[in-house]
Amino acid sequence: MAAPDFQYILETYYRKFPALKAQACFLYLDEVQRIEGWDRFVRRVLDTELLQVWVTGSSFKLSGTEIATSLRGRSLTTEIFPFNFPEFLRFYKVELKSTKRFGSQIRASLQHMVEMYFTIGGFPEIQTVDDETRRQVLRNYVDVVILRDVIERYAIRNTVAVRALIRHIMAAPATRFSVSKFFNTLKSQGIVCTKNDLYQFLDYLVDAFLVYLVPIHSRSHKVRQVNPKKVYAVDTGLLGVMSFRMTEDRGALLENLVYLHLRRQGKAPEYYVTKSGFEVDFVLTDAAEPQLIQVCWSLDSAESRRREFRALREAMQELRLSHGTIVTWMNERRADEGVEVIPAWKWLLSVDM
């Protein structure tokens, strides 16, 4: 198929349904980036026909920014994520009459479902296959991102460094990533790569929607530049199958899950470090009311409770906020001095999408 064939399709359609020439119609083009000159055709029909055009495809040829450039500002880009938790429940036909009150049976069911969601992840294709097939498909997703969306697209020769970077991220999600430290790690392993290349590779992985970077919260541009960004993966299911040590830190996986839920809402979370050095996982300044969210797997130990509450309360005081939230796996506690503790399954349902 070539670009002129688009016009033949359009003429054939209007010849078959001439009355629709005067009505608003929809044109859907999937994997359109494969056809050279597609953007010129789309720009023309937007100017001359009563058409809404929907363009879908992989990031292999075009990123959202490049599509906007090709269409000269005549587009809105939509980023599609794996299932969120409510979508995951709907897929498995779990119906909720309320997201505010839960009986013991519903509570137990939701706790079971969030464990599944946490382990399997949200990609639709792998929901109904066996565990071995699921692991294989998820690994193939990453291979496609590496081989097609990154290595082939940008003609990268240093494939060893790219693969090492992905392995490192998948093994240590929700942590601050320092290019300088990772550069030294590669150097100690005898892998040759420049720091500039590593910065580029990281940007490529972000463009391919495999990872997300979160900066430190600060009004100072210099502080934001010199402090490392935290890195998160697009799906917890991917983390489970790609990490060689199976990501033993379940708290990091939970933090990744919370980040994705915020990201799906169009939020731009940042992490915050208090003056005494305590870290709060997420601060949301783009919300109607700024929010602080701390993520902790369990508050069962006195040490964990003391550490997490102290970090959150220090941040609340420094940012002059009256409320903070700690998302845990199963712990729950009503607001005490402005701090609410809520289990992940309930938080994933209570936050507006």
ABEGO torsion letter per residue (X at the ends): XBAAAAAAAAAAAAAABAAAAABBBBBBBBGAAABBGAAAAAAAAAAABBBBBBBBEBAAABBAAAAAAAAGGABBBBBBBBBBAAAAAAAAGBBBABAABBBAAAAAAAAAAAAAAAAAEABAAAAABBAAAAAAAAAAAAAAAAAAAAAAAAGBABAAAAAAAAAAAAABBGBBBBAAAAAAAAAAAGBBBBAAAAAAAAAAAAAAGABBBBBBBBABAAAAAABBBBBBBABAAAAAAABAAGGABAAAAAAAAAAAAAAAAGBBBBBBBBAAGBBBABBBAABABBBBBBBBABAABAAAAAAAAAAAAAAAAAAGBABBBBBBAABBBBBBGGBBBBBAAAAAAABBX
